[in-house]
């Protein structure tokens, strides 16, 4: 009789401990799903009638502008669509999240930085949200800094997505024995300026 009471007590404690851990895990807020958000932006543009133009910055003095077909937009946005999805569960312990309100910008900034930067491609990810008293907050910008280091090159990309308007990719590439090469491409479909 005594052993069955102890057994039931142990089962109770294990169940209680497991349910507390499960509640704690559920209570932890998920990261903002940047990749899903960008995929929905691209899907929206896939079905739009926007005139899409691509501006290539050759140096500080020259630019080249070309119009691209809507069917090619997804290809142009590949740098955004191939980023690691740090909102998935496997990344939750690998990144830190910080939320602040910037009064100057009137934006909420959600910033993700890696716990071990040398092990991650995404070095910084920021989501800027314009708060609205009516509860209709709007994501305005997504900024991603990535770094890929291999034995023969170092590629740093600065990605900026201006929601419903444009995106820009600045790439710095360093190859052994060569000067750093920087290129900037901006794709615009609905720019307000």
N, C-alpha and C positions, 0 to 999 in steps of 0.2 A: 504494500500500500504506500509506504513511505517513498519507495523508489519511483512509483508512478507519479506521485505528487512532484518530486524533484524533476522528473522527466517533463511533465507538463509545464513546470515553472521555467525550465530551460527553453522549451519550445516557445513559450510566451515571450521571454526576453529576446530570443533570436528574431522572432516575428516583429516585435516592437523595434528592435535595432534596425532591421532591414527596412521597415516602413518609414522610419525616421530618415534614413539615408535616401530613400526614394523620394520623399517629400522635399528634402534638401536639394536633391538633383533637379526636381521639377521646378523648384522655386528659383533656381539660378536662371537669370534672364539670358535668352539667346542673343547672339551677335546679330547685327543688322545684316540681312541677306543681300549683300552687294551684288554678287554674281547673278542671282535671280532677278534683281531689280534691273540690272543692265540688259539681261536677256529680254525682259519685257519691253524695255525701251527700243531695242533692236527690232523686236516683233512688230511694234507699233509703226516704226519707220518702214518696215517691209511692206506694209499695206497702205502707206501714205502716198500722197501725190506731191510731196515736196521736191523741189529742185535741189539736188545735193551737189555741193561743190567741195573740191579738195584743194587746199592751199598748201604748197610745199615751200618751206622757207629754206632757200639755198644758202644764204649768208645773211648778214644783217642788212644788206642793201637790196637783195633781189628776192622775188617770190615768183612762183609759177602756179597758176590756177587752172584746174581742169574740172569739168563736170563729170560726175560718175553716175552710172545707171543704178537705180534702186536695187537691182539684182546683185550688184557688187558691194552694196553697203556692208553686208555681214562680213565679207572678206576684209574690208577696210577696218572694221571694228574688232578684228581677231585678237589684238593685244588685250582688249577688255574681256572678251569672251573666253579666253584661255587662262585667266588668272586662277590660282587656287581658291576654292570656296572656303574661306576661313570661318563661315557660319556653320559649316558641317561639324558634327560632333568630334571628329578626330583632331580638330584644331583648337578646341575650347581651352585646353591647358597650355597651348603653345603661344597664345597671344593674350595681351592685357588690353582691357577696354577702359577708356577714360571718357567721361561725358562732362562737358562744360558749356556754359552759356557765355558767348562773347557779345557784350553789350555794344561794342563798336560796330560789329557786323550785323547785329541783331539775328544771330544764328546760334543754334545748338550745334556743337561740334562733338561728334563721336569719333574718337581716335583709337585705332588698333595698332599696337606695336608688338613685335615678337619678343618672347622671353629670351630666346637664344638667336639673335640676329644672324649669326654666321650659318645657321642651319635652315633659314627660311628665305624664300624668294621675295615675298612681300615684306618690305622693310617698314612701311607705314601705309595705313589706309585711313582716310578721313571721309566722313559723311557729314555734309552741312545741311541742316534742316532749318527752314524758316518757320518759326512758331506762329500760330494763328489763335487768337483768343477763342474763336468759335470751335476749335479742335481740329480744324482742317490744315494741320501742319503739312509742309511741302518740302521734299528733298530738293535742294537746289544744285548741289555740286557733289561729285565724288572724286577724290584725289587719291591716287595710288602710286607709291614709289616702290619699284622692284629692282632687284639686283641679282644678276646671274653671273657667277664666277666659275669659269672652267680653266683648265690648265693653259689654254692658249688665248683666252680673251676675258674681258670684263665688260658686261653690258648692263648699263643702268638706264631704266626707263621711268619717265615721269608722265603719268597718265592723268588727264583731267577730263571729266565728263560733266558738261553743263547740261542739266536735265532739260529735255525737250528742245534743245537748241544746237549743240555742237560738242565735239570732243577734240582733244589735242594730245598728241604723243610726241614727247621729246626723248630722243635716244642718244645716249653717250656711249660710244664703243671704243674700247682700248685694246689694240692688238699689240703683241710684243714687237718692239723696235719701230713702232709707227706712232705718229701723233694721234691724239684723241680726235675722234670723228663725231661731230654732233649734227643731228638732223631733227627737224621739227615738221610734223604734218598736222594740219588742222582740217577737220571735216565738218562742214556747216550745212544744216538743213532747215533751220528755223531761227536764225539769229535775230535777236531783238534790237541790236545796236544799229 
